[in-house]
Amino acid sequence: MKKKLLIFVAILLLQITVVDADIIWSDTKREDLKLLEEEVRYKFYKEIIDGEYVLKGKENAKYEYEDVNDVIYSEYGDLKDECGNDLHIDAKKVTVYPYRKIERTRYMEIYNIKEDLIINDIKVFNDDDEIEFQVKECLDCSENKILESGKITIDLGEEFVTKKLKVILDTDTISGNLLFYKLKLVNNNGKTATDINVNTNTSVYYVENFWIDPKYLSPVNYSLSEVALDDETEILEKKDMCQEREIFTYRFNKVKIYYDNDYHTFVNDPDYIKSLEESKVFYKYEEVTEENSPIPINNWNEKIDIINEDTELEPVLDDAKNDDIDSDNVDNDNLKVTGGIVKPLKINSQKVVVNIIVYAVLFILLLILIIIKINRKMSK
């Protein structure tokens, strides 16, 4: 009886239908498969800003966006009397203190305008210090006489503040008439500091506290603070002027850098963001295939009636093919019978797992039946 029970359970195992299920994801709907769920996936990207600062208000087709709050400024330009009102101009009013500088003196030139000029003596002082000089050039002149239209140039050796110089000229004419000559003071670069016309009947002429002709002054300079008055500076009246600088705004394009070309529910890199405009629905399907017991149940049903305690299970072989099979080399654990022909089984990993579970359950059931049978015998 015990052996018959074992044979019966073995027949049940052979009758089990193995279900092999594959999971498939697809971005298209399919009617031939079982739909498990739907999932929306997205492309992921990060944004790169590419741009530069462009003059405010200037047309620029290169860039799509403009950040009017992101601005930079140029340096302030030269002072102007009036402020401009262009869109790209940032202007401010400033109070300035104009001044001009008096050129210094290195050389002293004496031009004789009329009659021969007799020079008795020449002395030059810087404040109270007498300067030792030398004659650099003498045109139509001798040691103590300059002919009409002649010139003598004196080199003071270095530059001095013109307003601090004092010149003493002791001169005469042969006829005793009025003296007509010109005294010119020049700096290192040949620029005139002052030009004095002397028209006098005095033989000794003192040149000090020069009146400086504005045409010989340096160009007007502007200071944002008061300028100290000295012997080299002429102070002009303060006034309001304008100072301008240019405004530049940031122009840019947004460039998308994609994580990849696929669609995802999420990505691990936090720098990438989900593109809500680029999504696709994916469908999860279960593809189910069924395979029956390796040996047809009908063949076994025919043998159930003749099973007895001495019966042993053997694989059913097709007589026509029996001669081609070496029974000594047959691996009974890896055979299946199809149409009476023994063939090697095709191993499927998912099927093996399912079979193990099923066999384990049936083994437990068989064990329970045996325990029940033993308990009954012991209770008798």
C-alpha positions in Angstrom: 0.0 0.0 0.0 2.8 2.4 0.9 4.4 1.8 -2.5 1.1 2.5 -4.3 0.8 5.8 -2.5 4.3 6.8 -3.6 3.4 5.9 -7.2 0.3 8.0 -7.0 2.1 11.1 -5.8 4.7 10.6 -8.5 1.8 10.6 -11.1 0.5 13.8 -9.6 3.9 15.5 -10.0 4.0 14.5 -13.6 0.6 16.0 -14.1 1.7 19.5 -12.8 1.5 22.3 -15.4 4.6 24.6 -15.1 3.9 28.3 -15.7 6.8 30.3 -17.2 6.2 34.1 -16.9 8.3 36.8 -18.6 8.0 40.5 -17.7 8.1 42.8 -20.7 8.2 46.7 -20.8 7.0 48.4 -23.9 6.2 52.0 -25.0 3.3 50.7 -27.2 0.1 49.1 -26.2 -0.3 45.4 -26.9 -3.5 43.4 -26.9 -1.8 40.0 -27.0 -0.2 40.3 -23.5 -1.4 40.8 -20.0 -1.1 44.4 -18.8 0.2 44.7 -15.3 0.7 48.5 -14.9 1.5 51.8 -16.7 4.4 54.1 -15.9 5.2 57.6 -17.1 8.9 58.2 -17.7 10.7 61.4 -18.5 13.9 62.7 -20.1 16.2 64.3 -17.6 18.5 67.3 -18.3 20.5 70.0 -16.7 20.6 73.6 -18.0 23.8 75.3 -19.0 23.7 79.1 -19.2 25.9 80.5 -22.1 26.1 84.3 -22.5 27.9 87.6 -22.2 27.4 91.2 -21.2 26.1 93.4 -24.0 25.5 97.2 -24.1 22.1 97.9 -22.6 19.4 98.5 -25.2 21.6 97.2 -28.1 19.9 94.7 -30.4 21.6 91.3 -30.3 20.1 88.4 -32.2 22.7 86.0 -30.9 20.9 85.6 -27.5 17.3 84.7 -26.6 17.2 86.0 -23.0 18.3 89.2 -21.2 18.6 89.6 -17.4 18.0 93.3 -16.9 18.9 92.9 -13.2 22.3 91.5 -13.9 24.3 94.5 -15.0 27.9 95.7 -15.0 29.3 99.2 -15.6 32.3 100.6 -17.5 34.7 103.1 -15.8 33.5 106.7 -15.6 34.6 108.7 -18.6 35.9 112.2 -18.9 33.9 115.1 -17.4 31.4 116.7 -19.6 29.4 120.0 -19.4 26.1 118.2 -20.1 24.8 114.7 -19.3 23.5 112.4 -22.0 20.1 110.6 -21.7 20.7 107.4 -23.7 19.4 104.1 -22.4 22.9 102.7 -22.0 24.2 105.7 -20.1 24.5 106.0 -16.3 25.3 109.7 -15.5 25.9 111.6 -12.3 26.5 115.3 -11.5 29.8 116.2 -9.7 31.2 119.4 -8.4 34.7 120.0 -9.8 37.5 122.5 -9.2 39.2 123.6 -12.4 42.8 124.7 -12.4 45.7 125.2 -14.8 49.4 124.7 -14.3 52.1 127.2 -15.2 55.0 125.8 -17.1 58.4 125.8 -15.4 61.4 127.6 -16.8 64.7 126.2 -18.0 65.8 128.6 -20.7 65.6 132.4 -21.0 65.6 134.0 -24.5 66.2 137.7 -25.2 65.2 139.0 -28.6 66.3 142.4 -29.8 63.6 144.1 -31.7 65.0 147.5 -32.5 68.6 148.9 -32.7 71.6 147.3 -31.3 71.1 146.3 -27.7 74.0 146.6 -25.3 73.9 144.2 -22.3 75.8 145.5 -19.3 74.8 142.7 -16.9 72.3 139.8 -16.5 71.3 138.3 -13.2 68.8 135.5 -12.5 67.5 134.6 -9.0 65.3 131.7 -7.7 63.7 133.4 -4.8 66.8 135.0 -3.2 69.3 132.5 -4.6 71.3 133.6 -7.6 71.5 131.1 -10.4 74.7 130.4 -12.2 73.9 130.1 -15.9 75.7 129.9 -19.2 75.0 131.1 -22.7 73.6 128.3 -24.9 73.1 130.2 -28.2 74.0 133.6 -29.6 72.6 134.7 -32.9 73.8 138.1 -34.3 75.3 138.9 -31.0 78.6 139.3 -29.2 79.6 139.0 -25.6 77.7 142.2 -24.6 75.8 143.3 -27.6 72.8 141.9 -29.6 72.2 143.3 -33.0 68.8 144.2 -34.3 66.7 141.0 -34.8 69.4 139.0 -32.9 68.8 136.6 -30.0 70.7 135.2 -27.1 69.6 132.0 -25.2 70.6 131.4 -21.6 70.5 127.9 -20.0 69.7 128.0 -16.2 70.9 124.4 -15.8 67.6 123.0 -14.6 63.9 123.8 -14.4 62.6 126.3 -11.9 59.2 127.5 -10.8 58.6 130.4 -13.1 56.8 132.5 -10.5 59.8 132.3 -8.2 62.3 133.7 -10.7 63.6 137.2 -10.7 65.5 138.6 -13.7 67.7 141.8 -13.6 68.7 143.2 -17.1 71.1 146.1 -17.2 70.9 147.2 -20.8 71.5 150.3 -23.1 71.2 151.4 -26.6 73.9 153.1 -28.6 71.6 155.9 -29.5 70.1 156.2 -26.1 66.6 155.7 -27.4 63.9 153.5 -25.8 64.6 149.9 -25.3 62.5 147.4 -27.3 63.2 143.7 -26.7 61.3 140.6 -25.8 62.0 138.2 -22.8 60.8 134.7 -23.3 60.9 131.9 -20.6 60.8 128.3 -21.9 60.7 124.8 -20.2 62.6 121.7 -21.0 60.3 120.7 -23.8 60.3 124.0 -25.5 56.9 125.1 -24.2 56.6 128.8 -23.3 56.0 129.7 -19.7 55.7 133.5 -20.4 56.5 136.0 -23.0 57.2 139.6 -21.9 57.5 142.6 -24.2 59.9 145.2 -22.7 59.4 148.7 -23.8 61.2 151.0 -21.4 63.7 153.9 -21.1 65.1 152.4 -17.9 68.5 150.7 -18.2 67.9 148.3 -15.3 64.8 146.3 -15.7 63.5 143.9 -13.0 61.3 141.0 -14.1 59.3 139.5 -11.2 55.7 138.6 -10.2 55.1 137.6 -13.8 51.7 138.0 -15.3 51.1 134.7 -17.1 49.3 134.9 -20.5 46.6 132.2 -20.3 47.5 130.9 -23.8 50.8 129.7 -22.3 49.2 127.8 -19.5 48.6 124.0 -19.6 45.1 122.8 -20.5 42.4 123.1 -17.8 42.4 120.2 -15.3 39.6 119.2 -13.0 39.8 118.0 -9.5 37.0 116.5 -7.4 38.4 118.3 -4.3 39.7 121.8 -3.8 43.2 122.5 -5.1 45.8 124.3 -3.1 46.9 127.6 -4.5 50.7 127.8 -5.2 53.2 129.5 -7.5 52.6 126.9 -10.3 48.8 126.8 -10.2 46.0 129.1 -11.4 42.7 128.3 -9.7 39.5 128.7 -11.7 36.0 129.0 -10.4 34.4 125.7 -9.3 31.3 124.3 -11.2 29.1 121.3 -11.7 29.8 118.9 -14.5 28.7 115.5 -15.6 30.4 112.1 -15.4 29.1 109.1 -17.4 29.6 105.4 -17.6 28.1 102.7 -19.9 25.6 100.0 -18.7 25.9 96.4 -19.9 23.2 93.8 -19.3 23.7 90.0 -19.4 22.4 88.3 -22.5 22.3 84.5 -22.6 20.9 81.3 -24.1 19.7 78.2 -22.1 21.4 75.1 -23.3 20.0 71.7 -22.3 22.4 68.9 -21.6 20.6 65.5 -21.4 21.4 62.7 -19.1 21.0 60.3 -22.0 18.5 59.6 -24.8 16.3 57.3 -22.7 13.3 58.0 -20.6 13.4 57.5 -16.8 11.3 57.8 -13.7 14.3 59.2 -11.9 18.1 59.5 -12.1 20.6 59.5 -9.3 22.4 62.7 -10.3 20.7 65.6 -8.5 22.0 68.1 -11.1 19.5 66.8 -13.6 15.9 67.9 -13.6 12.8 66.2 -15.1 11.6 67.5 -18.5 7.8 67.7 -18.1 7.5 68.5 -21.8 9.3 65.3 -22.8 7.6 62.2 -21.4 6.4 58.8 -22.6 4.1 56.1 -21.1 5.6 52.7 -20.7 3.4 49.5 -20.2 4.4 46.5 -18.1 3.2 43.2 -19.5 3.3 39.6 -18.3 4.0 37.1 -21.1 2.7 33.7 -19.9 3.6 30.3 -21.4 2.4 26.9 -20.2 4.3 23.6 -20.5 2.6 20.2 -19.4 4.1 17.4 -17.5 7.1 15.8 -19.4 5.3 12.6 -19.8 1.7 12.5 -21.2 -0.8 11.7 -18.5 -2.7 9.3 -20.8 0.2 6.9 -21.0 0.3 6.7 -17.2 -3.5 6.4 -16.9 -3.3 3.2 -18.9 -0.8 1.8 -16.5 -2.5 2.8 -13.2 -4.8 -0.3 -13.3 -1.9 -2.7 -13.5 0.3 -1.1 -10.9 0.9 -3.4 -7.9 3.3 -3.4 -5.0 6.0 -5.0 -7.1 5.8 -2.5 -10.0 8.8 -0.3 -10.7 8.6 2.9 -12.8 10.4 2.9 -16.1 10.5 5.5 -18.9 8.3 4.6 -21.9 10.3 4.4 -25.0 9.2 4.4 -28.6 9.9 0.9 -30.0 10.9 2.3 -33.3 13.6 4.4 -31.8 14.6 2.0 -29.0 17.4 0.5 -30.9 19.1 3.9 -31.3 19.4 4.6 -27.6 22.1 3.3 -25.4 20.3 2.5 -22.2 23.5 2.4 -20.2 24.2 6.1 -21.1 20.7 7.4 -20.6 20.5 10.2 -17.9 17.1 9.5 -16.5 17.0 12.8 -14.6 17.4 14.8 -17.7 15.0 13.1 -20.1 11.5 13.8 -21.3 9.3 11.7 -23.5 7.6 13.3 -26.4 5.5 11.1 -28.6 7.3 8.1 -27.3 10.8 9.5 -28.1 13.2 10.3 -25.3 14.8 13.7 -25.7 17.0 15.8 -23.3 15.1 18.3 -21.3 15.5 22.0 -22.0 16.5 23.8 -18.8 14.7 27.0 -17.9 15.8 28.8 -14.7 12.4 30.2 -13.9 10.8 26.8 -14.5 13.3 25.1 -12.2 12.5 27.5 -9.4 8.7 26.9 -9.8 9.3 23.1 -10.0 11.3 23.2 -6.8 8.5 25.0 -4.9 5.8 22.7 -6.2 7.8 19.6 -5.4 8.5 20.9 -2.0 4.8 21.4 -1.3 3.9 18.0 -2.6 6.7 16.4 -0.6 5.2 18.0 2.6 1.8 16.7 1.6 3.2 13.2 1.1 5.0 13.4 4.4 1.7 14.3 6.1 -0.1 11.4 4.5 2.6 9.0 5.7 2.4 10.3 9.2 -1.4 10.0 9.2 -1.1 6.4 8.0 1.5 5.6 10.6 -0.6 7.1 13.4 -3.6 5.1 12.3 -1.6 1.8 12.4 -0.3 2.6 15.8 -3.7 3.5 17.1 -5.0 0.0 16.1 
